[in-house]
Amino acid sequence: MKTDAEIKQDVLDELAWQPDIDETQMGVIVEDGVVTLSGVVNRYGKKIAAEKAAKNVAGVKAVAEDIEVKYGDEYKKTDKEIAKAVVNALEWNASVPKEKVMVRVDDGYVHLSGELPWAYQKKAAKRTVQNLLGVKGVINNIGIEQKVKPVEVKDRITKAFERSASINASHIEVKAEGHTVKLSGTVTSIKEKDEAEKAAFRAPGVLQVKNELRVQFYPSFV
């Protein structure tokens, strides 16, 4: 099993590998496999990329971030300008029914609200706006109004796990209760945990996923 020092070095190397991230501006602390990132970046998208990069490192159990987004004077935008850019970006994204999403911008923070039929549309809305210039953060309050009834949700998700090359389905238990799916068991990385959650959200009828999977790097096989 990796030591915290080894995990820290791997996280720093992974950050250095990312073309849009200056690892010299990042602080990395690792304690019992939990990575804390700190520092200052000039784009919200870089903050997201840094968190994603850390999650990709083997041995990482969880990632906490305290990264601040600060724009230089040449990149600063008014809330009105940001709001206009957000609306335009959503209009170009065919995955998001733009007429169902409300946008509010407060001091560079974008607040999304409204209701959409699918969880993937809610996530797509956030991804669409998080890299826009001037955005400091995205608060995604979009609700899900699912009209599709759950039909064999557990079997669909289990089969999706079994088809996936990145998810070991043998150590994951899926429990479906109405529109909520609970994932329990063990996975070998935080990335695999995230992939399992994404797969569960793609099943029809799923409105909420309780991801209680534990990261265990050397699972026992019985």
N, C-alpha and C positions, 0 to 999 in steps of 0.2 A: 504494500500500500504506500502511496506517495506521502511524503512529509509535507507540512505546510510550506516549508521553504522551497521544495520542488514545485509545488502547485503555484506558488507566487512567481517563480521564474518562468513557468510555462504560460501563465497569464500575461506576464510582461512580453514574452516572445510572441504570443498571439496578438496582443495589441499592436506590437511593432509590425506585424505582418499585414495589418489592415491599412490600406492606402490612405484613408481619410482620417486616421487617428494618429496624433502625436503622443506616443507613449511617455515622452519625457514630461508631459503635463499631467500625467495620471499618477495618483497615489494608489498603491495596492497593499492591502493588509489581509492576511489569511490566518484564520483561527479555527482549528478543528474542521477544515475543509470549507468554511464559509468565507467567501471573498467579499471584501468591502472596497469599493472603488470611490475615489475622490478626485477633485481637480476642477478645472475650468475648461470648457470647450466653447467654440463660437457658433455651433449649430446643434439644434436639438437632435437631429439625425445622428450626429456623432455620439451623443450620449446613449442613444438606443444601440448603436453599433458596438460601443464599448461593452455594454451589458451583455449583448449577444455573444461577443467574442469570448468573454469570461465564461459564459455558460457552456461554450464548446470545448472547454479544457477538461480532460479526464481527471477525476478526483474531486471536482468542485461539487459540493452538496447544495449550495445556495449562493445567490449573489445579492448583496445589498449595495445600493449606490447612493453617493452623496455628491454627485457631479453637478456643477452649476453651469448654466448656459448664459454667456455674456456676449453680446454682439458689439462689434466696433461701430463707431459713428457712421461709417460708410455703409453699413449693412442694417442699420436700425430702420424699422418700419412702424408707422402708426397703426393703432388697432384697426382703423378703417381700412387701411391698405392690406393688412393681414386678412381681415374678414373677406374682402373682395377676392383675394388670392385663394382663400379656402373654398369659397363658393365656386369659383372657376374650376378649381382642381376637382371638386366633387362632380361637377357637371361633365367632366371628361372621363370619369370613371364609370364604365358601364355596369360594374358590380354593385354600385350603390344607387338606390332610388333617391335621387337628390331632393325630390319634392317632400320626402319624409324625414329629412334631416334638418334640424335647426342649428344655427351657428351663432355663437357669441364669443367675442374676444375681449379679454380684460388684461391689460398690461402685458400683452404678448402671449397670454395663455388662452388656448382655444378650447371652448366648452362646446361639446357636441351633445345634442339631445334629440328626442323624437323616438319613433318606434320603427323597427325593421323586421322583416319576416325571418331572417336567418342570422345566426351568430357570426358566420364568416363575413357577412356584409358589415356588421358592426366593426369587426377588426379591420376590414378593408378601408373603411372610412377613416380610421385613425392612421393607418399606414399612408393613406393618400395625402394627408396634411402635415404629418410630423416632420417632413424634410423641407417644408416651405421656409423661405427666408423670413426671419423675424420671429418665428415661432419659438417660444421658450418651453412650452409643454402642452400636452393634450389631455384634457379631462373628458373621458369618453363616458357620458351618461346615457347613451342610446339604449333604449329598452328593446326587448325581443317579443314580438307578438307572433307566435308560431301557430299557424292554422293546421298544420299537418299533424295528425294523431300519431303517437308512438306505435310503430308496428315492428315487433321483433327487434327492438332497438339493441338489446344485449347481443343477440346473434349477429347482427350487422356489424357492430363494433368489434366483436371478437374476431370475425372473419377478416375485417379490415386490418387488425393487428397481425393476424397470421399471414396476410399477403405482404405486409411491409417488411422490407429488408432491414429497417433500422429499429424495429421494435420486437423484443423477445416476448411473445404473447404467453409463453408457458408460466411466467411468474406474475402475470397481471390478472386480477379478478375484477370483473365488470358486474356492477349491480345497477339495474335500472328501476327507478321508482317514479312513475309518471313521466314528467319531462326532465327529470334530474338523473344524471348518471354519476355513480360513485366509482372511482378507480382506486384499488388498493393492491398491495403486493410490493414487489421490488423491481427496480430497473438498475442498469449498470452505469447510467450517467444522467445528469440533469437535462441534457439534450434529449435523451430518450424519453424522459418524463414529459417534457414539453411536446414531443412528437405524439405521444400517446394521447395527451389532452386535445391536440389538434384533430387527431383522427376521431375522437369521441364527438367533438363538436360538429363533424361533418355528417353524422348520422341524422336522418330525418326525425323530427320530434324532440330533439335535444335542445333544451333552453339553458341548462346549467350543468357544469361539470365540476364535481368535487374531487380534486386531484390529491389523493392521500398516498400516492406512491412514494416509497422510500428509496433513496439512492443507496445501493449496496454494491460496492465495486467487485466483490468476489462472492456472488450468490452461491448458496449451496444447492446442488442439484439432487433431488430425491426421486 
